[in-house]
Amino acid sequence: MDENENKLDIAEKLFEKYGAKPLEINKKNREKFGERRIFFYQDNYYRVGKLLSEEDAEKYMVVSCIDDEKYAEIGMLEDIEAIPFSAGEAEIEKQIRLILGIDQYPENFYQ
């Protein structure tokens, strides 16, 4: 397993650590398009993967989310955050906690 796949596994384990439940939905499209599992947490569906841009696919993992079950069932989630694969496990955990709403983004985060 390469280092980037290992980082995606870490992110999925963090989803579970904080209470997200892995779902066995979207199996057909998961196999067809090589997508990863979808997790359910507080009325939202989440998935991690590689950024689809060929140029940046090896640089960033992307976290996708949707709040509509029918879209989650077919794997149509919206990208909400990119995390560099160069990030260490502690930084990935910090980002996952922010994404899940466990921690709050600092007021000046997007400035």
N, C-alpha and C positions, 0 to 999 in steps of 0.2 A: 504494500500500500504506500502510495506516495505521501509526502508531507501535507499537501493540500487536502487530500481525502481524510487524513488524520485530523486536520483542523475542523473539517465538516463534521466528523464523528464527535469531536469535543463539543461543538455547538449543539448537536442533537442531545448529547448526554446532559448538557446544561439545561436544555429545555425540560428534560425529564426531572432533573434535580429540583427545579423550581415548580414542579407540579403539572407540566404539560403532558398530555396523554398522546402517545403515538396512535395513529389511526390506520386501519387497513382499508383505505379508500384509494381510488384512482389507480388501482393496480395496472390496468390496461395501459394507460398513458405513462405510468411510471416505467414500465418495461419498455414501451415503444420509444420514449424520449430520454430514458436514463435519469429520470427525476428521483429525488429522495423522498422519504416518508413525510407525511404531513402530521403535524401535532396540533392538538386542540388545547387552548388555554384561555380561560375567562372570555368566552364567546367569540374568540378569534381562532383562525387556522393559520399556522406558521409552517414554513419550510426553509431550509437552507440549501444553497447550491452555488455553483460557480457563476460569475457574471457572464452573460451571454455574448458580450463583445469579444470576438476572437482575440483582439489586441490585448484586452485586460483580463481574460478568463483565468489566467494563471496568477493574477495579482490580487484579486478580490473574491471573497465569498459574498454572497448576497442573501439577505433575509427577506423573504416574501411573506405577505399576510393578506387575508381576506376575512370578512365577517359574514359572508354568505355561504351557507352549506352547499348549495347547488353548484356554485363555482368551485368550491374546494373539492367536491366529489369528482370533478373533471380536471383538477389540477390548475385552474386558472387563478393564480394569486398575483398580487401586485408587489413589485419590489419596493421595500421601504427603507432598507439600510444596506450599505456596503461596508464590509470590514476587511481590511488588508490581510492577506494570508501571512504577511510578515508579523502580524500581531501575536503576542504570546498568549498563553492560556488565561492569564489574569486579565488581560485587556479584552479578550473575547468574552469572558464571563461578565466583565463590567458592561460591555455593549449589550449582551443578552439580557441582563438585568434592566437596563434602560428600555430596551425594546419591549419587554414584557410588562413594563410599568411598575416593576418592583422598586426601582430607584427613579428619581425624577431628573430629567435633563437640567443642567445648570441654566440659569436665566440667560447667560451670554453664549450658550452653546452654538447657536447658528450665526453669530456675528463675525 
